[in-house]
Amino acid sequence: MDDKTRLDHELARLSYEKVREQQALQKAKERFGGDNPAPAEPRMPQIIAQFGEWAVTPFGVECLTYPYDIQWDSITDGRVADTFWLEKLSHKSWVNLSDFAEALRHGRTIHRYLQGISDNNTIE
């Protein structure tokens, strides 16, 4: 594959991902009460990084399109391997496992750093 073809392929992929992320954000906004949420309704989470339908937030890792959240201490626990979460969520038909795996990986890195658990420079 030549450089131009690779570039075109990557630009198309990025454009597609941007559309998917915008759709997930719109669905999340509707889930959290839209432009006029009720006073008791939970607010839209602050997003640190988004991976399709999943986001790393100050809480941990959250699904934007379905009510599924994982608190930061659950993803930073060194005793819980990636396989635990991947196996658990692979049984849910609505989960895009690739999006979740990326959010989990980045969420773990971000929250380990924020909590002072790791500087992320250690080879495991």
C-alpha positions as CSV (number, residue, x, y, z in Angstrom):
1,M,0.0,0.0,0.0
2,D,1.5,3.4,-1.0
3,D,1.7,6.4,1.3
4,K,-1.3,8.2,-0.2
5,T,-3.5,5.1,0.1
6,R,-2.5,4.7,3.7
7,L,-3.1,8.4,4.4
8,D,-6.5,8.3,2.7
9,H,-7.4,5.2,4.7
10,E,-6.4,6.8,8.0
11,L,-8.2,10.0,7.3
12,A,-11.4,8.1,6.4
13,R,-11.1,6.1,9.6
14,L,-10.6,9.2,11.7
15,S,-13.6,10.8,10.1
16,Y,-15.8,7.7,10.8
17,E,-14.6,7.7,14.4
18,K,-15.5,11.3,14.9
19,V,-19.0,10.7,13.6
20,R,-19.4,7.7,16.0
21,E,-18.1,9.8,19.0
22,Q,-20.5,12.6,18.2
23,Q,-23.4,10.2,18.0
24,A,-22.4,8.7,21.4
25,L,-22.2,12.2,22.9
26,Q,-25.6,13.1,21.6
27,K,-27.1,9.9,23.0
28,A,-25.4,10.6,26.3
29,K,-26.7,14.2,26.4
30,E,-30.3,12.8,25.9
31,R,-29.7,10.2,28.6
32,F,-28.7,12.9,31.1
33,G,-31.7,15.1,30.5
34,G,-30.7,17.0,27.3
35,D,-30.6,20.8,27.5
36,N,-32.9,21.0,30.5
37,P,-32.2,18.3,33.0
38,A,-34.4,18.0,36.1
39,P,-32.7,19.2,39.3
40,A,-32.4,15.6,40.6
41,E,-31.1,14.1,37.4
42,P,-27.5,13.1,37.2
43,R,-25.3,15.4,35.0
44,M,-23.4,14.5,31.9
45,P,-20.0,13.3,33.0
46,Q,-16.9,15.4,32.3
47,I,-14.9,13.6,29.6
48,I,-11.1,13.3,29.9
49,A,-10.8,11.1,26.8
50,Q,-13.4,9.4,24.6
51,F,-13.2,6.1,22.7
52,G,-16.4,5.7,20.7
53,E,-19.2,4.9,23.1
54,W,-16.9,4.8,26.2
55,A,-15.1,7.6,28.0
56,V,-12.5,8.1,30.7
57,T,-14.0,10.5,33.3
58,P,-13.0,11.7,36.8
59,F,-15.2,8.8,38.1
60,G,-13.4,6.1,36.1
61,V,-14.6,4.6,32.8
62,E,-18.2,5.2,31.7
63,C,-20.3,4.1,28.8
64,L,-21.9,7.1,27.2
65,T,-24.8,5.3,25.6
66,Y,-25.9,2.8,28.3
67,P,-25.9,3.1,32.1
68,Y,-22.6,1.3,32.8
69,D,-19.9,2.9,34.9
70,I,-16.7,1.5,36.4
71,Q,-15.2,3.4,39.3
72,W,-11.5,4.4,39.1
73,D,-10.4,2.1,42.0
74,S,-11.8,-0.9,40.2
75,I,-9.7,-0.3,37.1
76,T,-6.5,0.6,39.0
77,D,-6.6,-2.4,41.3
78,G,-3.5,-4.4,40.3
79,R,-5.2,-7.7,41.3
80,V,-7.8,-7.3,38.5
81,A,-6.5,-8.0,35.1
82,D,-7.9,-6.7,31.8
83,T,-9.3,-10.1,31.1
84,F,-11.7,-9.8,34.0
85,W,-13.4,-6.7,32.5
86,L,-13.1,-7.9,28.9
87,E,-14.7,-11.3,29.7
88,K,-17.4,-9.6,31.8
89,L,-18.4,-7.1,29.1
90,S,-18.0,-9.5,26.1
91,H,-21.3,-11.1,27.2
92,K,-23.2,-7.8,26.7
93,S,-24.3,-7.5,23.1
94,W,-24.4,-3.7,23.2
95,V,-20.7,-3.3,24.1
96,N,-18.2,-2.4,21.4
97,L,-15.3,-4.3,23.0
98,S,-12.7,-2.5,21.0
99,D,-13.9,0.9,22.3
100,F,-14.1,-0.5,25.8
101,A,-10.6,-2.0,25.7
102,E,-9.1,1.3,24.7
103,A,-11.0,3.3,27.3
104,L,-10.0,0.7,30.0
105,R,-6.3,0.9,28.9
106,H,-6.2,4.7,28.9
107,G,-8.4,5.0,32.0
108,R,-6.1,2.8,34.0
109,T,-3.1,4.8,32.9
110,I,-4.8,8.2,33.6
111,H,-6.2,7.1,37.0
112,R,-3.0,5.4,38.2
113,Y,-1.2,8.7,37.5
114,L,-3.9,10.9,39.1
115,Q,-4.0,8.7,42.2
116,G,-0.2,8.6,42.6
117,I,-0.3,4.8,42.1
118,S,2.2,4.8,39.2
119,D,4.2,7.3,37.1
120,N,3.5,4.9,34.2
121,N,7.2,4.5,33.5
122,T,7.5,1.0,35.0
123,I,7.8,-2.0,32.7
124,E,5.3,-4.6,33.8
